[in-house]
Amino acid sequence: MFLDRIALVLTIIGALNWGLIGLFRFDLVAYLFGGQTSSISRVIYTLVGIAGVWCISLLFRSREMVEE
């Protein structure tokens, strides 16, 4: 499903960003889009959060549904 792939990509982006924060105290999203409180950064953080919630549903789907 196309939406699953988008959610997975956004979740990976979020994971990489958190890895950078944890290892180097560097927030790439904030750096690229003008700080943590900028509107664009907040939209990206929100989309990554929604994608993470969507990816939870992948855990509970049967294998046949995922392969279609």
Number of C-alpha atoms within 10 A of each C-alpha: 9 7 11 15 12 13 20 18 15 21 21 15 16 21 14 14 18 17 14 14 13 11 9 9 11 14 17 18 19 18 11 11 15 12 15 16 11 11 12 16 19 16 12 17 17 12 16 21 16 14 22 19 13 16 19 10 10 14 9 8 10 9 10 7 9 10 7 6
